Amino acid sequence: MSETKTVNQGWVKLNISKKESNTKIRIKKPDWIRVKLPIGKKYTQLRSTVEKNNLHTICVSGNCPNMGECWTEGTATFMILGNICTRSCGFCNVQTGSPLPADELEPFKVARSISIMGVKHAVITSVDRDDLKDGGSIIWAETVNAVRDLNPKTTIETLIPDFKGETENIDRIIEVAPEVVSHNLETVRRLTREVRIQAKYDRSLEVLKYLKDNGINRTKSGIMLGLGEIKEEVLETMKELRNIGVDIVTLGQYLQPSKKHLPVKDFITPEEFKEYEIIGKEMGFRHVESGPLVRSSYKAHKHIH
């Protein structure tokens, strides 16, 4: 009889032979991961507006499962500084390589898109631009100012890179004072080197602490689950975020973008996500968004309150 061992798939346990254990197993997505197609008159109108005006949103390009819900609530996410990243994170589907020069007209283009779409709360993010001396922070600040000038009633969340921890660049974000400033840890300490190859766990914590210590009222971070972390590591990460004053945390299920990316190790159940939400609120976070389909900008409009 062949030797067997149990592999925990998060939602199901399989007994497999020792010989088979060295073979990659593709875990079937559970029912709670399936997404309903976005519907509704407002969503349809917005989608038509986006396509007609050739507007670029992460919602569409990233095929976000919450696009219909967010758009209906007046929230959309925009990515600046191009679509080529200087880093090669194991979870991310953005192309890695040598980016094109920054577009000086981009701040106006984003502001115009927000105006045309009638966005009430805009989330702005970017690729990492380690090739630029300022890390892209000048375009970042100009974009926030342009959005405010053209859309004075629109609130803003900036989901920023770590800028290699250089405070001169972080200060430019602080100076324009978005309602929420977010920087994602993405995973627990142990897995950071594998998941975020060029990033550093402690550097990200230092960025979030620097933001809080220098006047940003609402700071935010997010982590993905299902990469092989254990519960104790998730709770420790949440504690470290709370200890440096982070106000908002998001927890969602990691989904593998392609065969080239890190595999899903576990599918976390809705009940487990709910438990993290309860614990997070007990820790003192203002907002905890925790669920299989939660992404960084999910219910972002609520995080300004």
C-alpha positions in Angstrom: 0.0 0.0 0.0 1.4 3.4 -1.0 2.2 6.0 1.7 -0.3 8.8 1.7 -0.5 12.2 3.3 -3.2 14.8 3.8 -3.1 18.1 2.0 -5.2 20.9 3.3 -6.9 22.7 0.5 -8.6 25.2 2.8 -12.1 24.0 1.9 -11.4 20.3 1.3 -8.8 17.8 2.4 -7.4 15.3 0.0 -5.5 12.1 0.7 -2.8 11.7 -2.0 0.0 9.3 -2.5 3.6 10.4 -1.7 4.4 10.0 -5.4 1.6 12.3 -6.4 2.4 14.9 -3.7 5.3 16.2 -5.9 2.8 17.0 -8.7 1.1 20.4 -8.8 -2.5 20.1 -8.0 -5.0 22.7 -9.4 -7.4 23.4 -6.6 -11.0 23.7 -7.8 -12.6 27.1 -7.0 -15.4 26.7 -4.4 -18.9 28.0 -5.0 -18.4 31.2 -3.0 -15.7 32.4 -5.4 -18.1 32.5 -8.3 -19.1 36.1 -9.3 -22.4 37.2 -10.8 -22.1 39.4 -13.9 -22.6 43.1 -13.1 -26.0 44.3 -14.1 -28.2 47.4 -13.7 -29.0 50.5 -15.7 -26.4 52.7 -14.0 -23.7 50.1 -14.6 -24.7 49.7 -18.2 -24.6 53.4 -18.8 -21.2 53.8 -17.1 -19.7 51.0 -19.1 -21.0 52.6 -22.3 -19.5 55.9 -21.2 -16.1 54.3 -20.4 -15.9 52.6 -23.8 -17.2 55.6 -25.8 -14.6 57.9 -24.3 -11.8 55.3 -24.2 -11.3 55.8 -20.5 -9.0 53.5 -18.5 -10.0 52.1 -15.2 -8.4 49.3 -13.2 -12.0 48.0 -12.6 -12.2 47.0 -16.3 -8.6 46.1 -17.1 -8.3 44.1 -13.9 -11.7 42.5 -14.4 -12.6 43.2 -10.8 -15.4 41.1 -9.4 -16.9 44.1 -7.6 -17.0 46.4 -10.6 -20.8 46.6 -10.9 -21.3 47.2 -7.2 -18.6 49.8 -6.9 -19.7 51.7 -10.0 -23.3 51.8 -8.9 -22.1 53.3 -5.6 -20.0 55.9 -7.4 -16.6 54.5 -6.9 -13.9 53.7 -9.5 -10.2 53.0 -9.5 -7.6 54.5 -11.9 -4.0 53.5 -12.4 -1.4 56.2 -13.3 2.2 56.2 -14.5 1.6 53.6 -17.2 1.0 49.9 -17.3 4.5 48.6 -17.1 6.0 48.0 -13.6 9.6 48.0 -12.6 8.9 45.2 -10.0 8.0 41.6 -10.6 5.7 40.5 -7.7 4.7 36.9 -7.8 0.9 37.6 -7.5 0.5 40.6 -9.9 -0.6 40.4 -13.5 0.8 43.8 -14.5 3.6 43.6 -17.1 7.2 44.0 -15.8 9.8 45.8 -17.8 11.2 49.2 -18.7 8.3 51.7 -18.5 7.7 54.5 -21.0 8.4 58.1 -19.8 5.7 59.5 -17.5 2.8 61.3 -19.3 2.7 64.9 -18.2 -0.9 65.2 -19.3 -2.0 62.2 -17.3 -3.2 64.1 -14.2 -5.7 66.0 -16.5 -6.7 62.8 -18.3 -7.6 61.1 -15.0 -9.4 64.1 -13.7 -11.4 64.3 -17.0 -12.3 60.6 -16.8 -13.6 61.1 -13.2 -15.7 64.0 -14.4 -17.1 62.2 -17.4 -18.0 59.1 -15.2 -19.4 61.2 -12.4 -17.3 59.4 -9.8 -18.0 60.4 -6.2 -15.1 58.6 -4.7 -11.9 58.0 -6.7 -9.3 55.4 -5.9 -5.9 56.2 -7.6 -3.1 53.6 -7.7 0.0 53.1 -9.8 2.7 50.8 -10.9 6.1 51.0 -9.2 8.4 53.4 -10.9 11.8 52.7 -9.4 13.3 54.0 -12.7 12.3 57.6 -11.7 14.2 59.6 -9.2 11.0 60.8 -7.6 9.4 57.4 -7.9 6.5 59.1 -9.8 5.5 61.1 -6.7 5.4 64.4 -8.6 2.8 63.0 -11.1 1.0 61.5 -8.1 0.7 64.9 -6.4 -0.3 66.6 -9.7 -3.0 64.0 -10.3 -4.6 64.5 -6.9 -4.6 68.3 -7.4 -6.0 68.0 -10.9 -8.8 65.7 -9.7 -9.7 68.2 -7.0 -9.6 71.2 -9.4 -12.0 69.5 -11.9 -14.1 67.5 -9.4 -14.2 69.5 -6.1 -16.9 67.2 -4.6 -15.0 64.0 -5.3 -13.2 62.4 -2.4 -9.9 60.6 -3.0 -8.0 57.5 -1.9 -4.4 57.0 -3.0 -3.1 53.4 -3.0 0.6 54.2 -3.2 3.8 52.2 -3.7 6.5 52.3 -1.1 8.6 54.8 -3.0 11.6 52.7 -1.7 10.9 54.3 1.7 12.2 57.7 0.6 10.4 60.3 2.7 10.9 63.2 0.2 8.6 61.3 -2.2 6.1 60.2 0.5 5.9 63.9 1.7 4.5 64.9 -1.7 1.5 62.6 -1.0 1.1 64.0 2.5 1.2 67.6 1.2 -1.8 67.0 -1.1 -3.7 65.2 1.8 -6.0 62.7 0.2 -8.9 61.6 2.4 -7.4 58.1 2.6 -3.8 56.9 1.9 -3.4 53.2 1.4 -0.3 51.0 1.0 -0.7 47.3 0.9 1.4 44.7 2.8 -0.1 42.1 0.5 0.9 39.1 2.6 2.4 38.1 6.0 6.1 38.6 6.9 7.3 35.1 6.2 5.9 35.1 2.6 6.9 38.6 1.7 10.2 37.7 -0.1 8.3 35.2 -2.3 5.2 37.3 -2.9 6.7 40.8 -3.2 10.2 40.1 -4.5 11.6 43.6 -4.4 9.6 44.9 -1.4 10.3 44.7 2.3 7.8 44.0 5.0 9.3 46.3 7.5 9.8 49.1 5.0 6.0 49.0 4.2 5.2 49.2 7.9 7.6 52.2 8.1 5.8 53.9 5.2 2.4 53.5 6.8 3.7 54.7 10.2 5.4 57.7 8.6 2.1 58.6 6.9 0.2 58.5 10.2 2.9 60.3 12.2 2.9 63.1 9.7 -0.8 64.0 9.5 -2.6 61.5 7.4 -5.9 61.0 9.2 -6.9 57.7 7.6 -4.3 55.1 6.6 -5.2 51.8 5.1 -3.6 48.5 4.1 -4.6 45.1 2.6 -3.5 41.5 2.6 -4.3 38.6 0.4 -5.0 35.2 1.9 -4.6 31.7 0.4 -0.8 32.0 -0.3 0.2 29.5 2.4 -0.1 31.7 5.5 -1.5 30.4 8.7 -4.1 32.0 11.0 -1.5 33.1 13.6 0.5 34.9 10.9 -2.6 36.8 9.7 -3.5 37.9 13.2 0.1 39.0 13.8 0.1 41.1 10.6 -3.2 42.7 11.7 -1.7 43.5 15.1 1.4 45.1 13.6 -0.8 47.2 11.3 -3.0 48.3 14.2 0.0 49.0 16.4 1.3 51.7 14.0 -2.1 53.3 13.8 -3.5 51.9 10.5 -7.2 52.6 10.5 -8.6 50.4 7.7 -7.7 46.9 6.7 -8.9 44.7 3.8 -8.6 40.9 3.6 -9.4 39.0 0.4 -8.8 35.7 -1.4 -5.8 35.5 -3.6 -6.6 34.2 -7.1 -3.9 33.1 -9.5 -3.9 35.4 -12.6 -2.0 32.8 -14.8 0.1 29.7 -14.7 3.2 31.8 -14.4 2.1 33.3 -11.1 2.1 31.9 -7.6 -0.4 29.1 -7.1 -3.4 29.3 -4.7 -2.5 27.2 -1.7 -5.8 27.5 0.1 -9.3 28.8 -0.4 -10.4 30.6 2.8 -14.0 30.1 3.8 -16.5 32.9 4.2 -16.8 31.9 7.9 -13.0 32.3 8.4 -13.1 35.8 6.7 -16.0 36.8 9.0 -13.9 35.7 12.0 -11.0 38.0 10.8 -13.5 40.8 10.5 -14.8 40.4 14.0 -11.2 40.2 15.4 -10.1 43.2 13.4 -12.9 45.3 14.8 -12.0 44.1 18.3 -8.5 45.3 17.6 -9.8 48.8 17.0 -9.7 49.2 13.2 -12.2 51.8 12.0 -13.2 49.6 9.0 -12.5 45.9 8.3 -13.4 44.6 4.8 -12.9 40.8 4.9 -14.3 38.4 2.4 -13.4 36.1 -0.5 -14.0 38.7 -3.2 -12.8 41.7 -1.2 -10.2 43.8 -3.1 -8.3 46.9 -1.9 -10.9 49.4 -3.1 -13.9 47.4 -2.1 -16.5 49.7 -0.4 -13.7 52.4 -0.4 -16.3 55.2 -0.3 -17.3 54.1 3.2 -13.7 54.4 4.5 -13.7 58.2 4.5 -16.2 58.3 7.4 
